Amino acid sequence: MDLDDSAGSPKAAPEGFSDYHATSEFMRQVGPVYARVESDNTVTVALFVRASHLNSHAVAHGGMIATVVDSALGFNASRIAGVPTVTANLSITYLSGAKEGDWLELAVQINRSGQRLVFLSCTGRVGHKTIVKADAVFAVKK
């Protein structure tokens, strides 16, 4: 399955999502990735699962999901801290899989923010089904 509609045009991200401007070459290779600012000022990150994201079982590779989860959490941590942050701890629980063509959305919640650390959680969904949950701590770079 490719990510084209019947007219051969690339699938468009759902309304409200725009291009996520990745700051690293690594994340640009994962994309295209999209973002939407939520009413609580967090940013939901999303993408269409592509063939290049799949493992040998034809579902999104856990490492790819972890990459996008880490990026979504880090982007939000840096936004709330107002300065760059780095991952200090990341815990991921995989609940289900995502198939090629699925739209994966990663919603982030800021749990606590201090001068040195930001604590966050993330829920990844395909449609209404939660497929991944994560908790993280990001260290504020001085």
N, CA and C of each residue as an Amber inpcrd file, in Angstrom:
protein
   426
   0.8550000  -1.1690000   0.0000000   0.0000000   0.0000000   0.0000000
   0.9000000   1.2300000   0.0000000   0.5840000   2.1890000  -0.8440000
   1.3270000   3.4370000  -0.7730000   0.4460000   4.4860000  -0.1340000
   0.9860000   5.6630000   0.0180000   0.2340000   6.7140000   0.6890000
  -0.3640000   7.6910000  -0.3010000  -0.8030000   7.1740000  -1.4460000
  -1.4510000   8.0040000  -2.4550000  -2.9330000   7.7040000  -2.4660000
  -3.7160000   8.7310000  -2.8310000  -5.1450000   8.4860000  -3.0040000
  -5.3620000   7.9330000  -4.4040000  -6.5910000   7.6870000  -4.7840000
  -6.8790000   7.0710000  -6.0760000  -6.4500000   7.9410000  -7.2500000
  -6.2970000   9.2510000  -7.0480000  -5.8660000  10.1380000  -8.1270000
  -4.3420000  10.2230000  -8.2040000  -3.6320000   9.5200000  -7.3080000
  -2.1790000   9.5180000  -7.3420000  -1.5350000  10.6450000  -6.5540000
  -2.3290000  11.4160000  -5.8310000  -1.7900000  12.5090000  -5.0270000
  -1.4260000  11.9940000  -3.6470000  -0.3620000  12.5430000  -3.0300000
  -0.0220000  12.1170000  -1.6660000  -1.1810000  12.3950000  -0.7160000
  -1.3460000  11.4990000   0.2760000  -2.3700000  11.7120000   1.2970000
  -2.0800000  13.0010000   2.0330000  -3.1150000  13.7270000   2.3450000
  -2.9690000  14.9640000   3.1100000  -3.1720000  14.6600000   4.5910000
  -2.4280000  15.3670000   5.4100000  -2.6140000  15.2490000   6.8530000
  -3.9980000  15.7630000   7.2220000  -4.5900000  15.2380000   8.2840000
  -5.8890000  15.7370000   8.7260000  -5.8550000  17.2370000   9.0240000
  -7.0100000  17.8340000   8.9710000  -7.1360000  19.2720000   9.2180000
  -6.5270000  19.6490000  10.5640000  -5.8370000  20.7670000  10.5780000
  -5.2100000  21.2710000  11.7930000  -3.7440000  20.9000000  11.9100000
  -3.2950000  19.9230000  11.1390000  -1.8960000  19.5130000  11.1680000
  -1.1210000  20.2220000  10.0680000   0.1050000  20.6130000  10.3890000
   0.9990000  21.2240000   9.4100000   2.3470000  20.5170000   9.4820000
   3.2240000  20.8280000   8.5500000   4.5470000  20.2000000   8.5420000
   5.2790000  20.4500000   9.8520000   5.8790000  19.4040000  10.3760000
   6.7180000  19.4730000  11.5700000   8.1340000  19.6980000  11.0650000
   8.7020000  20.8090000  11.4240000  10.0290000  21.1520000  10.9240000
  11.0840000  20.5400000  11.8390000  11.5060000  19.3230000  11.4780000
  12.5010000  18.6070000  12.2720000  13.8260000  19.3530000  12.2450000
  14.4750000  19.4020000  13.3900000  15.7470000  20.1180000  13.4860000
  16.9450000  19.2020000  13.2710000  16.7000000  17.9050000  13.1040000
  17.8130000  16.9820000  12.8620000  17.5850000  16.1980000  11.5730000
  18.6740000  15.8450000  10.9420000  18.5990000  15.0260000   9.7270000
  17.9550000  13.6750000  10.0360000  18.2530000  13.1480000  11.2130000
  17.6890000  11.8630000  11.6200000  16.1620000  11.8990000  11.5720000
  15.5610000  12.9230000  12.1580000  14.0950000  13.0200000  12.1560000
  13.5520000  13.3140000  10.7580000  14.2900000  14.0360000   9.9400000
  13.8350000  14.2900000   8.5670000  13.7420000  12.9800000   7.7890000
  14.5960000  12.0150000   8.1020000  14.5510000  10.7190000   7.4230000
  13.3220000   9.9090000   7.8190000  12.7730000  10.1600000   8.9930000
  11.5780000   9.4520000   9.4600000  10.3310000   9.9600000   8.7510000
  10.3140000  11.2400000   8.4080000   9.1300000  11.9430000   7.9180000
   8.6640000  11.5400000   6.5460000   7.6530000  12.2610000   6.1040000
   7.1860000  13.5170000   6.6840000   6.4190000  13.3260000   8.0000000
   6.6560000  14.2730000   8.8930000   6.0130000  14.2990000  10.2040000
   5.2110000  15.5920000  10.2830000   4.1040000  15.5540000  11.0090000
   3.1920000  16.6950000  11.1090000   2.9840000  17.0750000  12.5680000
   2.5180000  18.2950000  12.7900000   2.2980000  18.7880000  14.1500000
   1.0320000  19.6280000  14.2210000   0.4290000  19.6230000  15.4110000
  -0.7540000  20.4530000  15.6710000  -0.6460000  20.9930000  17.0860000
  -0.7930000  22.3060000  17.2300000  -0.7910000  22.9270000  18.5530000
  -2.1720000  22.7370000  19.1600000  -2.1900000  22.2290000  20.3960000
  -3.4450000  21.9550000  21.0910000  -3.8470000  23.1420000  21.9580000
  -5.0710000  23.1090000  22.4790000  -5.5850000  24.2160000  23.2870000
  -4.7900000  24.4130000  24.5750000  -4.1180000  23.3560000  25.0750000
  -3.2980000  23.4860000  26.2810000  -1.8560000  23.8930000  25.9500000
  -1.6150000  24.2390000  24.6890000  -0.3300000  24.7020000  24.1620000
   0.7060000  23.5850000  24.0020000   0.3040000  22.3180000  24.1930000
   1.2000000  21.2240000  23.8320000   1.1030000  21.0220000  22.3250000
   2.0380000  20.2600000  21.7820000   2.0470000  19.9860000  20.3480000
   1.8930000  18.4830000  20.1430000   0.8530000  18.0970000  19.4080000
   0.6600000  16.7140000  19.0110000   1.4610000  16.4840000  17.7430000
   2.2310000  15.4070000  17.7120000   3.0580000  15.0570000  16.5640000
   2.4370000  13.8150000  15.9210000   2.4600000  13.7510000  14.5830000
   1.8070000  12.6400000  13.8910000   2.4990000  12.3280000  12.5740000
   2.2120000  11.1280000  12.0790000   2.7170000  10.7380000  10.7670000
   1.8870000   9.6030000  10.2040000   1.9960000   9.4200000   8.8920000
   1.4560000   8.2390000   8.2440000   2.5360000   7.1690000   8.3190000
   2.1760000   5.9780000   8.7570000   3.1350000   4.8760000   8.7960000
   3.4230000   4.4610000   7.3530000   4.7050000   4.4310000   7.0090000
   5.1440000   4.1130000   5.6510000   5.8200000   2.7430000   5.6240000
   5.9920000   2.2140000   4.4290000   6.6490000   0.9120000   4.2680000
   8.0320000   0.9180000   4.9060000   8.7280000   2.0300000   4.8340000
  10.0780000   2.1160000   5.4100000  10.0700000   2.0900000   6.9380000
   8.9010000   2.2170000   7.5570000   8.7700000   2.1840000   9.0170000
   8.4830000   0.7810000   9.5490000   8.2350000  -0.1720000   8.6670000
   7.7630000  -1.4910000   9.0880000   8.8870000  -2.4400000   9.4720000
   8.5690000  -3.3510000  10.3900000   9.4960000  -4.4250000  10.7360000
   9.1460000  -5.6650000   9.9160000   9.7620000  -6.7880000  10.2250000
   9.5310000  -8.0130000   9.4500000   8.1400000  -8.6030000   9.6690000
   7.3850000  -8.0700000  10.6200000   6.0130000  -8.5250000  10.8820000
   4.9790000  -7.6170000  10.2270000   5.4470000  -6.6800000   9.3980000
   4.5850000  -5.7450000   8.6620000   3.8230000  -4.7900000   9.5720000
   4.4070000  -4.4660000  10.7220000   3.8720000  -3.4200000  11.5990000
   4.9930000  -2.4170000  11.8630000   4.6140000  -1.2290000  12.3140000
   5.6100000  -0.1860000  12.5810000   6.6500000  -0.6940000  13.5670000
   7.9020000  -0.5200000  13.2280000   9.0130000  -0.9600000  14.0640000
   8.9870000  -0.1980000  15.3920000   9.1850000  -0.9210000  16.4780000
   9.1830000  -0.2870000  17.7970000  10.2140000   0.8130000  17.9230000
  11.3470000   0.6560000  17.2800000  12.3830000   1.6840000  17.3170000
  11.9550000   2.9540000  16.6060000  11.2060000   2.8020000  15.5180000
  10.6900000   3.9770000  14.8120000   9.6730000   4.6940000  15.6880000
   8.7900000   3.9290000  16.3130000   7.7960000   4.5440000  17.2000000
   8.5110000   5.2490000  18.3590000   9.5170000   4.6000000  18.9320000
  10.2700000   5.2150000  20.0260000  10.9290000   6.5130000  19.5800000
  11.4250000   6.5420000  18.3570000  12.0480000   7.7540000  17.8200000
  11.0620000   8.9030000  17.7680000   9.8720000   8.6390000  17.2540000
   8.8740000   9.6980000  17.1130000   8.3270000  10.1000000  18.4810000
   8.1520000   9.1370000  19.3840000   7.7220000   9.4460000  20.7560000
   8.7470000  10.3600000  21.4220000  10.0250000  10.0020000  21.3390000
  11.0910000  10.7900000  21.9530000  11.1210000  12.2000000  21.3630000
  10.9480000  12.3070000  20.0710000  10.9520000  13.6190000  19.4160000
   9.7640000  14.4670000  19.8620000   8.5780000  13.8660000  19.9240000
   7.3850000  14.6010000  20.3620000   7.5450000  15.0850000  21.7960000
   8.0430000  14.2110000  22.6690000   8.2410000  14.5840000  24.0640000
   9.3110000  15.6700000  24.1960000  10.4240000  15.5000000  23.4940000
  11.5060000  16.4770000  23.5640000  11.1170000  17.8300000  23.0190000
  10.3600000  17.8370000  21.9300000   9.8960000  19.0990000  21.3600000
   9.0470000  19.8460000  22.3780000   8.1390000  19.1270000  23.0330000
   7.2760000  19.7470000  24.0410000   8.0490000  20.1610000  25.2790000
   9.0210000  19.3600000  25.6900000   9.8350000  19.7150000  26.8550000
  10.5960000  21.0110000  26.5920000  11.1750000  21.1360000  25.4160000
  11.9230000  22.3530000  25.0750000  11.0090000  23.5600000  24.9810000
   9.8000000  23.3490000  24.4630000   8.8250000  24.4490000  24.3870000
   8.4830000  24.9730000  25.7720000   8.2130000  24.0640000  26.7030000
   7.8030000  24.4810000  28.0460000   8.9820000  25.0670000  28.8170000
  10.1890000  24.5420000  28.6000000  11.3670000  25.0440000  29.3070000
  11.8900000  26.3410000  28.7070000  11.6030000  26.5550000  27.4330000
  12.0840000  27.7580000  26.7580000  13.5420000  27.6830000  26.3230000
  14.1540000  26.5190000  26.5230000  15.5380000  26.2710000  26.1260000
  15.6450000  24.8120000  25.6920000  16.7520000  24.4370000  25.0290000
  16.9070000  23.0330000  24.6260000  16.8850000  22.0800000  25.8270000
  16.3960000  20.8760000  25.5840000  16.3720000  19.8170000  26.5910000
  16.9270000  18.5420000  25.9690000  17.3240000  17.6070000  26.8180000
  17.7920000  16.3010000  26.3490000  17.0970000  15.2120000  27.1550000
  16.9170000  14.0690000  26.5360000  16.2600000  12.9450000  27.1930000
  17.1250000  12.4290000  28.3410000  16.5380000  12.3790000  29.5350000
  17.2230000  11.7920000  30.6870000  16.6970000  10.3890000  30.9520000
  15.3940000  10.1750000  30.7070000  14.7770000   8.8750000  30.9130000
  13.5750000   8.7700000  30.0010000  13.4060000   7.6050000  29.3850000
  12.2610000   7.3530000  28.5180000  11.7930000   5.9270000  28.7440000
  10.5260000   5.7740000  29.1140000   9.9330000   4.4630000  29.3470000
   8.7440000   4.3100000  28.4050000   8.7690000   3.2560000  27.6060000
   7.7240000   3.0590000  26.5910000   7.0370000   1.7230000  26.8040000
   5.7140000   1.7300000  26.7040000   4.9220000   0.5110000  26.7330000
   4.1720000   0.4000000  25.4090000   4.4340000  -0.6860000  24.6830000
   3.7610000  -0.9330000  23.4060000   2.5140000  -1.7700000  23.6770000
   1.3640000  -1.2840000  23.2350000   0.0960000  -1.9530000  23.5100000
  -0.4750000  -2.6570000  22.2890000  -0.1140000  -2.1840000  21.1000000
  -0.6130000  -2.7490000  19.8610000   0.2830000  -2.2500000  18.7370000
  -0.0320000  -2.6240000  17.5100000   0.7860000  -2.2300000  16.3720000
   0.0950000  -1.2480000  15.4580000   0.8790000  -0.6870000  14.5610000
   0.3590000   0.2020000  13.5170000   0.7940000  -0.3670000  12.1710000
  -0.1120000  -0.3360000  11.2100000   0.1560000  -0.8800000   9.8900000
   0.4710000   0.2380000   8.9010000   1.0280000  -0.1590000   7.7690000
   1.3080000   0.7990000   6.7140000   0.0340000   1.5490000   6.3370000
   0.1640000   2.8600000   6.2350000  -0.9700000   3.7160000   5.8890000
  -1.7050000   4.2700000   7.0960000  -1.4820000   3.6970000   8.2910000
  -2.1460000   4.2020000   9.4960000  -1.6410000   5.6070000   9.8350000
  -2.5430000   6.4170000  10.3660000  -2.2050000   7.7580000  10.8670000
  -1.9550000   7.6210000  12.3590000  -0.7130000   7.8400000  12.7860000
  -0.3170000   7.7050000  14.1750000  -0.1780000   9.0890000  14.7920000
  -0.9690000   9.3710000  15.8360000  -0.9120000  10.6520000  16.5510000
  -0.3360000  10.4380000  17.9380000   0.5970000  11.3180000  18.3190000
   1.2460000  11.2480000  19.6250000   0.9280000  12.5170000  20.4020000
   0.0140000  12.3750000  21.3670000  -0.4040000  13.5090000  22.2000000
   0.4480000  13.5260000  23.4630000   0.8950000  14.7130000  23.8460000
   1.8090000  14.8720000  24.9730000   1.1350000  15.6310000  26.1060000
   1.4510000  15.2170000  27.3170000   0.9760000  15.9140000  28.5200000
   2.1930000  16.3160000  29.3390000   2.2390000  17.5730000  29.7550000
   3.2880000  18.0580000  30.6440000   2.8320000  17.7580000  32.0700000
   3.5780000  16.9480000  32.7850000   3.1970000  16.5770000  34.1410000
   3.7820000  17.5080000  35.1920000   5.0310000  17.9340000  34.9640000
   5.6700000  18.8590000  35.8920000   6.8940000  19.4520000  35.2090000
   7.1360000  20.7140000  35.4560000   8.2920000  21.3840000  34.8680000
   9.0080000  22.1860000  35.9400000  10.3090000  21.9640000  36.0500000
  11.1250000  22.7040000  37.0030000  12.2890000  23.3670000  36.2920000
  13.2150000  23.9000000  37.0490000  14.3660000  24.5770000  36.4530000
  15.3440000  23.6000000  35.8090000  15.4170000  22.3710000  36.3140000
  16.3750000  21.4010000  35.7860000  15.7520000  20.2470000  35.0380000
  14.4910000  19.8930000  35.3500000  13.8640000  18.7150000  34.7480000
  12.4330000  19.0140000  34.3090000  12.0190000  18.3430000  33.2360000
  10.6360000  18.4000000  32.7540000  10.1300000  16.9590000  32.6920000
   8.9720000  16.7070000  33.3160000   8.3540000  15.3810000  33.3520000
   7.1400000  15.3940000  32.4330000   7.0790000  14.4220000  31.5170000
   6.0080000  14.3820000  30.5310000   5.5160000  12.9620000  30.3250000
   4.3500000  12.8520000  29.7010000   3.8450000  11.5570000  29.2600000
   3.2850000  11.7170000  27.8560000   3.1270000  10.5970000  27.1790000
   2.6860000  10.6120000  25.7830000   1.7810000   9.4160000  25.5420000
   0.7400000   9.6270000  24.7560000  -0.1530000   8.5570000  24.3360000
  -0.2070000   8.5660000  22.8190000   0.0900000   7.4140000  22.2220000
   0.0330000   7.2870000  20.7650000  -1.1840000   6.5020000  20.3480000
  -1.9350000   7.0630000  19.3990000  -3.1740000   6.4270000  18.9540000
  -3.2240000   6.2940000  17.4360000  -3.8530000   5.2230000  17.0140000
  -4.2650000   5.0530000  15.6250000  -5.7810000   5.0160000  15.6880000
  -6.4150000   6.0550000  15.1610000  -7.8530000   6.1890000  15.3380000
  -8.1500000   6.3570000  16.8200000  -9.0580000   5.5400000  17.3490000
  -9.3940000   5.6120000  18.7790000  -8.6270000   4.5790000  19.6030000
  -7.7570000   3.8190000  18.9430000  -7.0240000   2.7540000  19.6280000
  -5.6570000   3.2500000  20.0980000  -5.4080000   3.1250000  21.4050000
  -4.1060000   3.4770000  21.9600000  -3.1450000   2.3380000  21.6590000
  -2.0130000   2.6650000  21.0050000  -1.0400000   1.6330000  20.6680000
   0.2710000   1.7630000  21.4540000   0.5230000   2.9410000  22.0370000
   1.7640000   3.1380000  22.7870000   1.5480000   4.1950000  23.8700000
   2.2030000   3.9810000  25.0070000   2.2200000   4.9730000  26.0880000
   3.6670000   5.1480000  26.5070000   4.0050000   6.3680000  26.9080000
   5.3790000   6.6270000  27.3330000   5.4030000   7.6670000  28.4370000
   6.4030000   7.5500000  29.2780000   6.7020000   8.5410000  30.3050000
   8.1520000   8.9240000  30.1280000   8.4610000  10.2060000  30.3520000
   9.8280000  10.6650000  30.1400000  10.2030000  11.7710000  31.0920000
  11.5100000  11.9010000  31.2740000  12.0980000  13.0170000  32.0010000
  13.1270000  13.6270000  31.0600000  13.0500000  14.9310000  30.8840000
  14.0100000  15.6480000  30.0570000  14.7860000  16.6190000  30.9300000
  16.0980000  16.6670000  30.7080000  16.9670000  17.5880000  31.4420000
  17.0910000  18.8840000  30.6450000  16.9710000  19.9950000  31.3560000
  17.0950000  21.3130000  30.7460000  18.5740000  21.6140000  30.5490000
  18.9580000  21.9560000  29.3090000  20.3580000  22.3050000  29.0380000
  20.6020000  23.7430000  29.4370000  21.6610000  23.9680000  30.1490000
  22.0230000  25.3340000  30.5790000  23.1370000  25.8550000  29.7180000
